[in-house]
Structure formats: C-alpha cells, structure tokens
Amino acid sequence: MRDRLYLCAGPFLAVLALASVGGGDPSRSPSNEAILAAIRNNTLRIYSSYNGIEARRNAVSRVYDSRTGELIESAEVLLIRREYFRQRPEYTILRYVKNGEELPPEKYRYRTREPIHLPFDVDNDANYDECVSGTAVVEGVRCWEVEIVPKKKTTRHLSGRAYFAEKGLSLRYLEGTLADKPFGVKSIVMRLHFRGLGGASVVERGEYDIDVHIPLVYPHRRIVYRFTSSDDRLIPGNKE
C-alpha cells in the first residue's frame, strides 16, 4: 500500500520546477501578451542558468478513509530533495516516522516519476496555452492571475492557475491539478506557495489533496500531504 501511496504522490511534487519564474518589471500598463512574454523570458533565463532546486523538506502525510474520515496511516519525513527542471527528482531521507514509530530512513519507499512538462519552457507552445485572466491579492501582494491550459491530456501536463506579482513578476502561488490522473486516482488538488531566491521563486510550503480508489487493493483513500521547505539553493549547470 505504501508503494501505491507514494507512487500517486510522486508526479505532483515535480511541479516545483515552476518555482523558477522570477525577475523582470513589466511596463506601466502592459498588455496580456507583454506580461506572458516577460514571464516566459524570465523562466527561460533561469532554466538556462540553473539545473534545478535543492531544499530541505519537512513533510507530513495523512491517509484517511474517504467515506468516514477515519485516520488510517500517518507519516513524517525529513529529507533533502533535488528537483531538476527536466529530469526525475532525487532525494535523501534523513528521518522517517510512521504511525508514531521512528524507522530507519531506508524504510521510506518513494518512487520518483518523470517531471511535469513545464509551462513557459522552450516547448511551451506544444504543451500549453496561457492567458492572463485577471488580478488577485495573494497574501497582501497584488498579482496577475494566469490560467494554464494543457494541450495534451497526460499525467505530465499541468492544469491550473498561477499568480505572479505585478511588481517583478515573481511567482507567488499556484493551484491546480494534472491534465490526466494516474491509475486509481479520482481527484487531485495541489496548492503551492512561493518565495524569492536570487531572482527566482522557490516553493516555501505546499499541500496535495488526493482521492484514490483501487477496489480491494487500495479502496476509498484520501491522502493529504503537506510540507515546508528551507535551506533552498539553486543547482547550477546542466544535468545530463
């Protein structure tokens, strides 16, 4: 069961690569096209300069019976996660506690998956349409609301809304799902909050809410995964 749980959660974490959007000041009253062009230019600048993001992450997961709300399983994990923009992430487990019992780090089973196709990347036009759908205030910061619409329905395509600060175009918040769901997954909601780091934006904290139903094997499960990140650093160079 644990393998299936983390197999489902794995692809959503790859959306952290979106944290690289940052920098640039739009003109006084920019057009929607100018806003999107500036975001894309800033994104490509980061992707060409860095390979990904490394962070220390504290994560808590809870598995519930989706019909009754009864807690079935809980886990707390401390890890170092290296999120590469275009390749599978890597991680090092530092501490693992399951149902209140501390276990050897190697007992934590986590299967990484191929990363999300990144909006605003060099192949954006083959994968996404974006539009500025309005403005919103996110934790006191006035932002452009950008709708991300996938052109392909796969588990590697994102569907959602991203919020970029009007001043500087730093990514502040992302909420969405996947264009298609892994086997047995009924619904997915991801919510990610960002902060600035050297001209880029990195995930500060996040939450994934996943409903899974695989009859007899993993029936009627709701997975709630929350994490906070610290000690972030941009990984230089290109990983081959």
C-alpha positions as CSV (number, residue, x, y, z in Angstrom):
1,M,0.0,0.0,0.0
2,R,2.8,2.4,0.9
3,D,4.3,2.0,-2.6
4,R,1.0,2.9,-4.2
5,L,0.5,5.9,-2.0
6,Y,3.9,7.5,-2.8
7,L,3.6,6.4,-6.5
8,C,0.5,8.6,-6.7
9,A,2.0,11.5,-4.8
10,G,5.3,11.4,-6.8
11,P,4.3,13.2,-10.0
12,F,2.7,16.2,-8.3
13,L,5.9,17.1,-6.5
14,A,7.6,17.7,-9.8
15,V,5.5,20.8,-10.3
16,L,8.1,22.5,-8.0
17,A,10.1,23.3,-11.2
18,L,7.6,26.1,-11.8
19,A,9.3,27.9,-8.9
20,S,11.9,29.2,-11.2
21,V,9.9,32.1,-12.6
22,G,11.2,35.4,-11.4
23,G,12.6,38.9,-12.2
24,G,11.7,41.5,-14.8
25,D,9.5,44.6,-14.5
26,P,6.5,45.0,-16.8
27,S,5.7,48.4,-18.3
28,R,3.2,50.7,-16.6
29,S,0.1,49.2,-18.2
30,P,1.3,46.1,-20.0
31,S,-0.8,44.1,-22.4
32,N,-1.6,40.5,-21.6
33,E,0.8,39.4,-24.3
34,A,3.6,41.5,-22.8
35,I,3.0,40.0,-19.4
36,L,3.2,36.5,-20.7
37,A,6.2,37.2,-22.8
38,A,8.1,38.7,-19.8
39,I,7.2,35.7,-17.7
40,R,8.4,33.3,-20.4
41,N,11.7,35.2,-20.9
42,N,12.4,35.2,-17.1
43,T,11.6,31.5,-16.9
44,L,13.9,30.6,-19.8
45,R,16.7,32.7,-18.2
46,I,16.5,30.6,-15.0
47,Y,16.3,27.3,-16.9
48,S,19.4,28.1,-19.0
49,S,21.4,29.2,-15.9
50,Y,20.4,26.5,-13.4
51,N,19.7,22.8,-13.4
52,G,17.1,22.8,-10.6
53,I,16.4,23.5,-6.9
54,E,17.6,21.7,-3.8
55,A,15.8,22.1,-0.5
56,R,15.5,20.6,3.0
57,R,11.9,19.5,3.3
58,N,9.7,18.6,6.3
59,A,6.7,16.6,5.1
60,V,3.7,15.2,6.9
61,S,1.3,12.8,5.2
62,R,-2.1,11.5,6.4
63,V,-4.2,8.7,4.9
64,Y,-7.9,8.7,5.6
65,D,-10.9,6.6,4.8
66,S,-12.6,8.9,2.3
67,R,-16.0,7.7,3.3
68,T,-15.8,8.1,7.1
69,G,-12.8,10.4,7.6
70,E,-11.1,7.9,9.8
71,L,-7.3,8.2,10.0
72,I,-5.6,5.1,8.7
73,E,-2.0,5.9,8.5
74,S,0.3,8.8,9.2
75,A,4.0,9.6,8.4
76,E,6.5,12.3,9.0
77,V,9.6,12.6,6.8
78,L,12.6,14.9,6.8
79,L,14.5,14.8,3.5
80,I,16.8,16.6,1.1
81,R,15.1,16.9,-2.3
82,R,16.8,17.9,-5.5
83,E,14.2,19.0,-8.0
84,Y,15.6,19.0,-11.6
85,F,13.7,21.0,-14.2
86,R,13.6,18.4,-16.9
87,Q,14.6,15.1,-15.2
88,R,13.5,12.9,-12.3
89,P,14.0,14.4,-8.9
90,E,16.4,12.8,-6.4
91,Y,16.1,12.7,-2.6
92,T,18.0,11.7,0.5
93,I,15.9,10.7,3.6
94,L,17.2,12.0,6.9
95,R,14.4,10.9,9.2
96,Y,11.3,8.8,8.9
97,V,8.4,8.3,11.4
98,K,5.4,6.2,10.6
99,N,2.4,6.0,12.9
100,G,4.4,7.5,15.7
101,E,7.3,5.0,15.4
102,E,10.7,6.1,14.1
103,L,12.0,3.8,11.4
104,P,15.3,3.5,9.5
105,P,15.4,6.1,6.7
106,E,15.8,3.4,4.1
107,K,12.3,2.1,5.0
108,Y,10.7,5.1,3.4
109,R,9.6,4.0,0.0
110,Y,9.2,6.8,-2.6
111,R,9.1,6.3,-6.3
112,T,10.0,9.3,-8.4
113,R,8.4,9.9,-11.7
114,E,9.1,11.8,-14.9
115,P,8.7,15.6,-14.3
116,I,5.8,17.8,-15.4
117,H,6.1,19.5,-18.8
118,L,6.9,23.0,-17.6
119,P,4.7,25.9,-18.7
120,F,6.8,28.7,-20.3
121,D,9.6,26.4,-21.2
122,V,11.1,26.2,-24.7
123,D,8.4,23.7,-25.8
124,N,5.6,25.6,-24.2
125,D,3.7,26.1,-27.5
126,A,3.4,22.4,-28.0
127,N,2.1,21.8,-24.5
128,Y,0.2,24.8,-23.2
129,D,-2.0,27.8,-23.8
130,E,-1.7,30.6,-21.2
131,C,-3.8,33.7,-20.7
132,V,-4.0,36.5,-18.1
133,S,-7.5,36.0,-16.7
134,G,-7.4,38.9,-14.1
135,T,-5.8,40.1,-10.9
136,A,-5.9,38.9,-7.3
137,V,-4.3,39.7,-4.0
138,V,-2.2,36.8,-2.6
139,E,-1.1,37.2,1.0
140,G,-1.1,41.0,0.6
141,V,0.6,41.1,-2.8
142,R,-1.3,42.2,-5.9
143,C,-0.8,39.6,-8.7
144,W,-1.6,38.7,-12.2
145,E,-3.7,35.6,-12.4
146,V,-2.5,33.4,-15.3
147,E,-4.6,30.4,-16.4
148,I,-2.6,27.4,-17.6
149,V,-4.5,25.2,-20.1
150,P,-2.8,21.9,-21.3
151,K,-2.9,21.0,-24.9
152,K,-2.5,17.3,-24.1
153,K,-4.2,15.2,-21.5
154,T,-1.4,13.3,-19.7
155,T,-0.2,12.9,-16.2
156,R,2.8,15.1,-17.2
157,H,0.7,18.1,-18.1
158,L,-0.5,20.7,-15.6
159,S,-3.9,22.4,-15.5
160,G,-4.4,25.3,-13.1
161,R,-3.8,28.9,-12.2
162,A,-0.5,30.7,-11.3
163,Y,-0.3,34.0,-9.6
164,F,2.6,36.4,-10.4
165,A,3.3,39.6,-8.6
166,E,2.5,42.7,-10.6
167,K,5.8,44.1,-9.5
168,G,8.7,41.9,-10.6
169,L,6.6,39.0,-11.9
170,S,7.8,36.7,-9.2
171,L,5.6,33.5,-8.8
172,R,3.6,33.7,-5.6
173,Y,1.1,30.9,-5.7
174,L,0.0,28.0,-7.8
175,E,-3.2,25.9,-7.5
176,G,-4.2,23.2,-9.9
177,T,-4.3,19.5,-10.9
178,L,-3.0,17.2,-13.6
179,A,-4.5,17.0,-17.0
180,D,-4.9,13.3,-16.6
181,K,-4.8,11.2,-13.4
182,P,-2.7,8.1,-12.6
183,F,-4.5,4.8,-12.3
184,G,-6.9,4.7,-9.4
185,V,-6.7,8.4,-8.6
186,K,-10.1,10.1,-8.6
187,S,-9.1,13.7,-7.9
188,I,-6.0,15.8,-7.2
189,V,-5.6,19.3,-5.9
190,M,-2.3,20.9,-5.4
191,R,-1.6,24.3,-3.6
192,L,1.9,25.7,-3.6
193,H,3.2,29.0,-2.1
194,F,6.5,30.5,-3.2
195,R,9.1,33.0,-2.1
196,G,12.0,34.7,-3.8
197,L,15.5,33.4,-4.1
198,G,18.2,35.2,-6.1
199,G,15.9,36.3,-8.9
200,A,14.0,33.0,-8.9
201,S,11.0,31.8,-7.0
202,V,11.1,28.6,-4.9
203,V,8.4,26.7,-3.0
204,E,8.1,27.7,0.6
205,R,5.2,25.4,1.5
206,G,2.7,23.2,-0.2
207,E,-0.2,20.8,0.1
208,Y,-1.6,17.9,-2.1
209,D,-5.0,16.5,-1.5
210,I,-5.6,13.2,-3.4
211,D,-8.5,10.9,-3.5
212,V,-7.7,7.3,-4.5
213,H,-9.9,4.3,-5.1
214,I,-8.5,0.9,-6.2
215,P,-11.1,-1.7,-5.3
216,L,-9.8,-4.5,-2.9
217,V,-6.2,-3.2,-3.2
218,Y,-6.4,0.5,-2.0
219,P,-10.1,1.4,-1.6
220,H,-11.6,4.7,-0.6
221,R,-8.5,6.6,0.4
222,R,-7.8,10.3,0.8
223,I,-4.2,11.3,1.1
224,V,-3.3,14.7,2.5
225,Y,0.4,15.6,2.1
226,R,1.7,18.9,3.5
227,F,5.3,20.2,3.5
228,T,7.5,23.1,4.2
229,S,10.9,23.8,2.6
230,S,14.0,25.6,3.9
231,D,17.7,25.9,3.1
232,D,16.9,26.3,-0.6
233,R,19.6,26.6,-3.2
234,L,19.6,26.8,-7.0
235,I,21.6,24.0,-8.6
236,P,24.0,25.4,-11.2
237,G,24.8,23.9,-14.6
238,N,23.0,21.4,-16.8
239,K,22.5,17.8,-15.6
240,E,23.0,15.4,-18.5
